[in-house]
């Protein structure tokens, strides 16, 4: 009986603390796909670059988010997310 009360109390607490997550809309819809397409069409070195970033860091998540946020100037990396 005590396990059941503890379980129900845990569920009640989790539901009480649950709040919806609000995310902002991307500033430029599909800009990352356009950026990757342009970079890939520029030459075969882009694939090797992405592979090295994924292999030598914790993955490409930070770079993807930075690109979507427009943090990289066009001079460093042609980025359609920079509007």
FINU-41101 format. One record per residue (C-alpha): residue number from 1; residue in one letter; x, y, z. Coordinates in pm, 1 decimal, always signed. Layout:
REM FINU-41101
R   k r       xx       yy       zz
R NUM A        X        Y        Z
...
//
This chain:
REM FINU-41101
R   k r       xx       yy       zz
R   1 X     +0.0     +0.0     +0.0
R   2 X   +281.5   +244.3    +82.8
R   3 X   +447.2   +181.1   -254.9
R   4 X   +121.6   +263.2   -429.8
R   5 X    +80.3   +588.1   -233.4
R   6 X   +442.7   +683.1   -310.2
R   7 X   +394.0   +607.1   -678.0
R   8 X    +72.4   +809.4   -697.0
R   9 X   +234.2  +1095.4   -505.1
R  10 X   +525.1  +1093.5   -750.0
R  11 X   +294.0  +1105.2  -1049.9
R  12 X    +88.1  +1384.0   -891.7
R  13 X   +401.8  +1587.4   -822.8
R  14 X   +534.5  +1532.9  -1174.9
R  15 X   +203.6  +1644.8  -1326.8
R  16 X   +186.8  +1946.7  -1098.9
R  17 X   +537.5  +2058.0  -1198.8
R  18 X   +493.1  +1987.6  -1568.4
R  19 X   +481.4  +2303.8  -1774.5
R  20 X   +457.2  +2337.1  -2149.4
R  21 X   +775.3  +2424.9  -2334.7
R  22 X   +759.4  +2727.9  -2557.5
R  23 X   +997.6  +2749.7  -2850.4
R  24 X  +1046.9  +3041.9  -3083.7
R  25 X   +994.1  +3011.8  -3456.0
R  26 X  +1307.7  +3008.3  -3668.1
R  27 X  +1389.4  +3350.4  -3808.2
R  28 X  +1433.0  +3211.6  -4158.2
R  29 X  +1244.7  +2891.5  -4230.0
R  30 X  +1463.5  +2619.4  -4387.2
R  31 X  +1772.0  +2839.2  -4387.7
R  32 X  +1996.2  +2559.4  -4260.9
R  33 X  +1899.9  +2328.7  -4546.1
R  34 X  +1967.7  +2603.9  -4799.1
R  35 X  +2304.5  +2677.1  -4635.8
R  36 X  +2409.8  +2310.5  -4641.0
R  37 X  +2291.8  +2271.3  -5000.8
R  38 X  +2499.2  +2570.7  -5113.8
R  39 X  +2807.0  +2449.8  -4926.2
R  40 X  +2774.7  +2095.8  -5061.4
R  41 X  +2738.0  +2221.2  -5416.7
R  42 X  +3050.2  +2435.8  -5379.0
R  43 X  +3275.3  +2131.1  -5374.6
R  44 X  +3354.0  +1790.9  -5228.9
R  45 X  +3550.0  +1929.8  -4932.7
R  46 X  +3232.4  +2011.5  -4741.2
R  47 X  +3158.9  +1645.9  -4663.8
R  48 X  +3510.3  +1594.8  -4527.3
R  49 X  +3469.9  +1910.9  -4318.1
R  50 X  +3142.1  +1791.3  -4164.3
R  51 X  +3291.8  +1447.2  -4096.2
R  52 X  +3594.1  +1598.8  -3921.6
R  53 X  +3376.5  +1825.9  -3706.2
R  54 X  +3156.0  +1532.6  -3606.7
R  55 X  +3457.4  +1312.5  -3533.2
R  56 X  +3679.1  +1565.4  -3353.2
R  57 X  +3417.8  +1739.4  -3138.3
R  58 X  +3106.1  +1631.6  -2952.9
R  59 X  +2914.3  +1624.0  -3280.6
R  60 X  +2775.2  +1894.2  -3502.9
R  61 X  +2491.4  +2015.9  -3279.8
R  62 X  +2662.8  +2336.2  -3164.5
R  63 X  +2761.0  +2423.6  -3519.4
R  64 X  +2408.3  +2360.2  -3650.1
R  65 X  +2256.2  +2577.9  -3378.3
R  66 X  +2513.1  +2851.8  -3438.2
R  67 X  +2436.9  +2848.0  -3809.3
R  68 X  +2062.1  +2866.0  -3747.9
R  69 X  +2113.5  +3154.3  -3506.1
R  70 X  +2314.4  +3340.6  -3770.3
R  71 X  +2628.2  +3352.8  -3554.8
R  72 X  +2871.0  +3286.3  -3839.3
R  73 X  +2944.5  +3576.1  -4074.0
R  74 X  +2903.9  +3516.5  -4445.7
R  75 X  +3274.7  +3583.2  -4495.1
R  76 X  +3358.5  +3278.0  -4283.0
R  77 X  +3078.4  +3054.8  -4409.3
R  78 X  +2809.7  +3156.1  -4661.6
R  79 X  +2505.0  +3138.1  -4439.1
R  80 X  +2147.8  +3192.5  -4558.1
R  81 X  +2038.2  +3219.9  -4193.4
R  82 X  +2201.6  +3566.2  -4172.4
R  83 X  +1910.4  +3790.3  -4261.0
//
